[in-house]
Amino acid sequence: NGQLKSVTYMKQRNDTMLKVEFHSAFAQHHDGKCNEYYVQFNGQECTQPAPIVTSLFADKYLSSFWGTVPPGELSGFCIATSRGQLLSGPLTVSIHIYDRCSGGDAYTG
């Protein structure tokens, strides 16, 4: 659980949405476990149009090949969080991981 990456971005205009793309290698070890990867903006998840999130579940087949780490992507658009519209100015965008099923042992490249 915790933050994987973080970057501060200067949003130029109030009347735009922000597109986020995170490309990495995603691996999940142990059978029947899963992790969730999500994006936050200034510490809050997107609410409009929707949260930016993806999950990875490992079954017996996938977890047995943990030496091979397949590429993955987390992407989406954000207009607002629970605190309101993403306005112009400095904006911290961070990628987080949540161990949704205990013992997931996630890995990114």
Backbone as CSV, one residue per row, in Angstrom:
resi,resn,N_x,N_y,N_z,CA_x,CA_y,CA_z,C_x,C_y,C_z
1,ASN,0.842,-1.183,0.000,0.000,0.000,0.000,0.881,1.238,0.000
2,GLY,0.488,2.233,-0.743,1.232,3.477,-0.718,1.392,4.106,-2.073
3,GLN,2.157,5.183,-2.082,2.379,5.967,-3.284,3.512,5.372,-4.113
4,LEU,3.277,5.232,-5.423,4.302,4.723,-6.335,5.064,5.850,-7.020
5,LYS,4.343,6.821,-7.533,4.927,7.937,-8.278,4.165,9.210,-7.953
6,SER,4.853,10.348,-8.111,4.208,11.639,-7.899,4.887,12.679,-8.773
7,VAL,4.102,13.588,-9.316,4.641,14.680,-10.127,3.761,15.915,-9.900
8,THR,4.399,17.074,-9.876,3.643,18.319,-9.777,3.550,18.928,-11.163
9,TYR,2.349,19.271,-11.537,2.027,19.754,-12.879,1.405,21.132,-12.756
10,MET,1.713,22.038,-13.669,1.117,23.373,-13.666,-0.038,23.392,-14.670
11,LYS,-1.246,23.342,-14.148,-2.432,23.393,-15.009,-2.648,24.837,-15.427
12,GLN,-2.778,25.064,-16.714,-2.810,26.422,-17.264,-4.196,27.075,-17.269
13,ARG,-5.252,26.276,-17.447,-6.576,26.866,-17.621,-7.607,26.184,-16.729
14,ASN,-8.636,26.918,-16.353,-9.718,26.373,-15.538,-10.719,25.560,-16.351
15,ASP,-10.844,25.848,-17.647,-11.897,25.233,-18.465,-11.431,23.975,-19.204
16,THR,-10.457,23.267,-18.652,-9.963,22.042,-19.277,-9.994,20.891,-18.275
17,MET,-9.951,19.687,-18.816,-9.806,18.514,-17.960,-8.369,18.027,-18.086
18,LEU,-7.951,17.163,-17.202,-6.585,16.658,-17.200,-6.594,15.190,-17.590
19,LYS,-5.731,14.840,-18.536,-5.581,13.440,-18.940,-4.331,12.886,-18.272
20,VAL,-4.464,11.684,-17.675,-3.355,11.030,-17.000,-3.104,9.686,-17.670
21,GLU,-1.838,9.393,-17.938,-1.433,8.073,-18.431,-0.227,7.621,-17.624
22,PHE,-0.304,6.411,-17.084,0.806,5.805,-16.355,1.067,4.444,-16.978
23,HIS,2.239,4.275,-17.553,2.632,3.024,-18.190,3.739,2.393,-17.362
24,SER,3.586,1.123,-17.061,4.586,0.415,-16.277,4.407,-1.076,-16.502
25,ALA,5.212,-1.844,-15.838,5.023,-3.291,-15.803,4.277,-3.597,-14.511
26,PHE,3.217,-4.378,-14.598,2.395,-4.706,-13.442,2.451,-6.206,-13.201
27,ALA,2.802,-6.595,-12.015,2.817,-8.017,-11.685,2.091,-8.239,-10.372
28,GLN,1.548,-9.419,-10.230,0.813,-9.787,-9.045,1.224,-11.208,-8.669
29,HIS,1.746,-11.392,-7.489,2.191,-12.700,-7.046,1.156,-13.303,-6.087
30,HIS,1.106,-14.588,-6.018,0.222,-15.373,-5.153,-1.155,-15.566,-5.782
31,ASP,-1.637,-16.768,-5.727,-2.937,-17.132,-6.295,-4.089,-16.432,-5.580
32,GLY,-5.074,-16.032,-6.368,-6.299,-15.494,-5.809,-6.143,-14.169,-5.089
33,LYS,-5.139,-13.384,-5.428,-4.912,-12.096,-4.780,-5.056,-10.974,-5.805
34,CYS,-5.293,-9.778,-5.331,-5.447,-8.655,-6.255,-4.947,-7.360,-5.614
35,ASN,-4.604,-6.433,-6.470,-4.226,-5.090,-6.044,-4.930,-4.088,-6.932
36,GLU,-5.095,-2.900,-6.419,-5.754,-1.834,-7.139,-4.764,-0.684,-7.289
37,TYR,-4.664,-0.140,-8.486,-3.814,1.008,-8.769,-4.733,2.182,-9.062
38,TYR,-4.493,3.344,-8.433,-5.381,4.480,-8.626,-4.605,5.796,-8.634
39,VAL,-5.258,6.842,-9.158,-4.657,8.169,-9.304,-5.322,9.135,-8.335
40,GLN,-4.500,10.000,-7.724,-5.026,11.080,-6.886,-4.526,12.421,-7.414
41,PHE,-5.331,13.443,-7.207,-5.007,14.818,-7.575,-5.033,15.644,-6.299
42,ASN,-3.892,16.174,-5.880,-3.774,16.900,-4.610,-4.353,16.077,-3.462
43,GLY,-4.090,14.772,-3.476,-4.506,13.895,-2.387,-5.929,13.390,-2.452
44,GLN,-6.651,13.682,-3.531,-8.046,13.251,-3.664,-8.243,12.478,-4.969
45,GLU,-9.089,11.451,-4.917,-9.419,10.733,-6.144,-10.384,11.553,-6.992
46,CYS,-10.314,11.325,-8.285,-11.216,11.992,-9.212,-12.646,11.533,-8.973
47,THR,-13.605,12.467,-9.081,-15.020,12.121,-8.967,-15.781,12.421,-10.248
48,GLN,-15.214,13.304,-11.085,-15.851,13.643,-12.360,-14.850,13.503,-13.476
49,PRO,-15.031,12.716,-14.487,-16.229,11.924,-14.694,-16.284,10.655,-13.836
50,ALA,-15.124,10.128,-13.402,-15.094,8.913,-12.567,-13.688,8.734,-12.012
51,PRO,-13.523,7.917,-10.958,-12.168,7.630,-10.472,-11.323,6.965,-11.562
52,ILE,-10.034,7.222,-11.528,-9.100,6.586,-12.460,-8.453,5.442,-11.697
53,VAL,-8.827,4.215,-12.054,-8.411,3.047,-11.273,-8.331,1.824,-12.173
54,THR,-7.456,0.909,-11.818,-7.403,-0.400,-12.463,-7.027,-1.431,-11.413
55,SER,-7.443,-2.663,-11.623,-7.143,-3.747,-10.692,-6.425,-4.872,-11.415
56,LEU,-5.603,-5.581,-10.691,-4.900,-6.735,-11.230,-5.140,-7.912,-10.300
57,PHE,-5.667,-8.977,-10.862,-5.957,-10.198,-10.111,-5.081,-11.321,-10.651
58,ALA,-4.469,-12.080,-9.762,-3.617,-13.191,-10.186,-4.306,-14.512,-9.898
59,ASP,-4.445,-15.295,-10.955,-4.927,-16.655,-10.755,-3.719,-17.587,-10.730
60,LYS,-3.953,-18.850,-10.675,-2.867,-19.821,-10.589,-1.919,-19.715,-11.783
61,TYR,-2.463,-19.493,-12.987,-1.644,-19.413,-14.192,-0.737,-18.178,-14.170
62,LEU,-1.319,-17.008,-13.931,-0.544,-15.764,-13.965,0.505,-15.717,-12.866
63,SER,0.158,-16.112,-11.659,1.109,-15.996,-10.557,2.261,-16.989,-10.695
64,SER,2.077,-18.069,-11.454,3.162,-19.034,-11.625,4.256,-18.506,-12.548
65,PHE,3.968,-17.456,-13.304,4.943,-16.866,-14.212,5.402,-15.502,-13.715
66,TRP,5.610,-15.372,-12.433,5.902,-14.050,-11.873,7.219,-13.486,-12.358
67,GLY,8.099,-14.280,-12.957,9.341,-13.760,-13.529,9.099,-12.924,-14.764
68,THR,7.953,-13.110,-15.413,7.583,-12.285,-16.556,6.599,-11.233,-16.069
69,VAL,6.926,-9.980,-16.317,6.106,-8.880,-15.815,5.466,-8.173,-17.005
70,PRO,4.178,-8.397,-17.240,3.528,-7.816,-18.417,3.350,-6.302,-18.292
71,PRO,3.397,-5.606,-19.434,3.168,-4.163,-19.400,1.711,-3.856,-19.080
72,GLY,1.495,-2.708,-18.486,0.135,-2.286,-18.157,-0.007,-0.789,-18.264
73,GLU,-1.234,-0.330,-18.216,-1.517,1.102,-18.331,-2.652,1.474,-17.398
74,LEU,-2.520,2.630,-16.799,-3.561,3.241,-15.983,-3.800,4.612,-16.600
75,SER,-4.989,4.860,-17.124,-5.216,6.140,-17.794,-6.663,6.582,-17.631
76,GLY,-6.855,7.877,-17.787,-8.187,8.447,-17.712,-8.160,9.960,-17.695
77,PHE,-9.326,10.549,-17.621,-9.502,12.001,-17.595,-10.110,12.416,-16.264
78,CYS,-9.774,13.632,-15.813,-10.374,14.147,-14.585,-10.732,15.621,-14.750
79,ILE,-11.929,15.945,-14.292,-12.418,17.325,-14.272,-12.441,17.849,-12.840
80,ALA,-12.849,16.959,-11.885,-13.023,17.413,-10.505,-12.829,16.267,-9.517
81,THR,-12.486,16.640,-8.272,-12.424,15.712,-7.144,-13.535,16.099,-6.171
82,SER,-13.592,15.448,-5.039,-14.612,15.798,-4.043,-14.438,17.221,-3.524
83,ARG,-13.244,17.793,-3.699,-12.991,19.184,-3.276,-13.412,20.196,-4.332
84,GLY,-13.827,19.727,-5.503,-14.272,20.635,-6.560,-13.455,20.501,-7.831
85,GLN,-13.700,21.436,-8.748,-13.066,21.429,-10.062,-11.547,21.588,-9.944
86,LEU,-10.811,20.899,-10.838,-9.360,21.074,-10.894,-9.079,22.408,-11.575
87,LEU,-8.667,23.385,-10.792,-8.439,24.739,-11.292,-6.996,24.913,-11.749
88,SER,-6.739,26.030,-12.416,-5.377,26.311,-12.867,-4.455,26.502,-11.666
89,GLY,-3.175,26.225,-11.877,-2.190,26.339,-10.815,-1.498,25.009,-10.589
90,PRO,-0.635,24.937,-9.571,0.091,23.695,-9.314,-0.852,22.570,-8.875
91,LEU,-0.618,21.396,-9.419,-1.457,20.238,-9.160,-0.552,19.023,-8.999
92,THR,-0.631,18.360,-7.857,0.169,17.153,-7.629,-0.641,15.938,-8.042
93,VAL,-0.107,15.205,-9.001,-0.740,13.985,-9.499,0.078,12.815,-8.973
94,SER,-0.564,11.862,-8.300,0.163,10.738,-7.723,-0.533,9.415,-8.042
95,ILE,0.291,8.379,-8.222,-0.182,7.025,-8.488,-0.001,6.218,-7.209
96,HIS,-1.046,5.518,-6.798,-1.023,4.752,-5.554,-1.396,3.299,-5.816
97,ILE,-1.015,2.449,-4.876,-1.403,1.036,-4.927,-2.094,0.677,-3.622
98,TYR,-3.137,-0.129,-3.746,-3.902,-0.576,-2.593,-3.980,-2.097,-2.638
99,ASP,-3.550,-2.739,-1.582,-3.592,-4.196,-1.478,-5.016,-4.604,-1.151
100,ARG,-5.804,-4.791,-2.180,-7.231,-5.039,-2.024,-7.525,-6.390,-1.370
101,CYS,-6.751,-7.380,-1.713,-6.881,-8.708,-1.103,-5.564,-8.946,-0.367
102,SER,-5.600,-9.166,0.903,-4.365,-9.233,1.691,-3.384,-10.239,1.123
103,GLY,-2.103,-9.874,1.165,-1.048,-10.772,0.698,-0.814,-10.718,-0.791
104,GLY,-1.226,-9.638,-1.454,-1.127,-9.549,-2.905,0.299,-9.481,-3.438
105,ASP,1.196,-8.818,-2.734,2.602,-8.737,-3.144,2.750,-8.193,-4.558
106,ALA,2.263,-6.979,-4.781,2.307,-6.361,-6.101,3.701,-5.900,-6.468
107,TYR,3.942,-5.759,-7.760,5.225,-5.318,-8.278,4.996,-4.448,-9.491
108,THR,5.728,-3.354,-9.591,5.720,-2.551,-10.805,7.153,-2.387,-11.272
109,GLY,7.322,-2.168,-12.569,8.668,-2.059,-13.131,9.080,-0.658,-13.394
